[in-house]
Amino acid sequence: MSSVQIQCTRCKSVFRDRAGRLQDGYSRQCPSCEVVLFFAEDSQHPFIKRAMRSARKARKEMRELEAARLAAPEPRGTQSRRFAGRTRSAERDD
């Protein structure tokens, strides 16, 4: 899963966390200064807002990629590889 950069509200250091985790009500401790950051949709802090917006965008892109992957037909070569060993041995007539 994709990750999002988060800037600490106290020490301003940047670290990463998975976009799937960054949802309303999530909290995370900064690895540098160990302050606990609370992630809320209605947060007024610009660093939290930016992280939440980036996480929403990343989750949306992941959903769209998954939907496109499921909608696309499976390539023909991939289907035939599943039974390639059996068909080759059955074709031999020694």
Contacts in CASP RR format, 6 or more apart in sequence:
PFRMAT RR
TARGET T0000
AUTHOR 0000-0000-0000
METHOD contacts of the structure
MODEL  1
MSSVQIQCTRCKSVFRDRAGRLQDGYSRQCPSCEVVLFFAEDSQHPFIKR
AMRSARKARKEMRELEAARLAAPEPRGTQSRRFAGRTRSAERDD
1 18 0 8 1.000
1 19 0 8 1.000
1 20 0 8 1.000
1 62 0 8 1.000
2 18 0 8 1.000
2 19 0 8 1.000
2 58 0 8 1.000
2 61 0 8 1.000
2 62 0 8 1.000
3 16 0 8 1.000
3 17 0 8 1.000
3 18 0 8 1.000
3 19 0 8 1.000
3 58 0 8 1.000
4 16 0 8 1.000
4 17 0 8 1.000
4 18 0 8 1.000
4 19 0 8 1.000
4 22 0 8 1.000
4 51 0 8 1.000
4 54 0 8 1.000
4 55 0 8 1.000
4 58 0 8 1.000
5 14 0 8 1.000
5 15 0 8 1.000
5 16 0 8 1.000
5 51 0 8 1.000
5 54 0 8 1.000
6 14 0 8 1.000
6 15 0 8 1.000
6 16 0 8 1.000
6 17 0 8 1.000
6 22 0 8 1.000
6 28 0 8 1.000
6 37 0 8 1.000
6 47 0 8 1.000
6 51 0 8 1.000
7 13 0 8 1.000
7 14 0 8 1.000
7 47 0 8 1.000
7 50 0 8 1.000
7 51 0 8 1.000
8 14 0 8 1.000
8 15 0 8 1.000
8 30 0 8 1.000
8 32 0 8 1.000
8 33 0 8 1.000
8 35 0 8 1.000
8 37 0 8 1.000
8 47 0 8 1.000
9 35 0 8 1.000
9 37 0 8 1.000
9 45 0 8 1.000
9 47 0 8 1.000
9 48 0 8 1.000
10 30 0 8 1.000
10 33 0 8 1.000
10 35 0 8 1.000
11 30 0 8 1.000
11 32 0 8 1.000
11 33 0 8 1.000
11 35 0 8 1.000
13 30 0 8 1.000
13 31 0 8 1.000
13 32 0 8 1.000
13 33 0 8 1.000
15 30 0 8 1.000
15 31 0 8 1.000
15 32 0 8 1.000
17 28 0 8 1.000
19 54 0 8 1.000
19 55 0 8 1.000
19 58 0 8 1.000
19 59 0 8 1.000
19 62 0 8 1.000
20 55 0 8 1.000
20 58 0 8 1.000
20 59 0 8 1.000
21 28 0 8 1.000
22 39 0 8 1.000
22 51 0 8 1.000
22 52 0 8 1.000
22 55 0 8 1.000
23 39 0 8 1.000
23 55 0 8 1.000
24 39 0 8 1.000
24 40 0 8 1.000
24 41 0 8 1.000
24 52 0 8 1.000
25 38 0 8 1.000
25 39 0 8 1.000
25 40 0 8 1.000
26 38 0 8 1.000
26 39 0 8 1.000
27 36 0 8 1.000
27 37 0 8 1.000
27 38 0 8 1.000
27 39 0 8 1.000
28 36 0 8 1.000
28 37 0 8 1.000
28 39 0 8 1.000
29 35 0 8 1.000
29 36 0 8 1.000
29 37 0 8 1.000
30 36 0 8 1.000
30 37 0 8 1.000
37 48 0 8 1.000
38 48 0 8 1.000
39 48 0 8 1.000
39 51 0 8 1.000
39 52 0 8 1.000
40 48 0 8 1.000
40 52 0 8 1.000
41 52 0 8 1.000
43 49 0 8 1.000
43 52 0 8 1.000
END
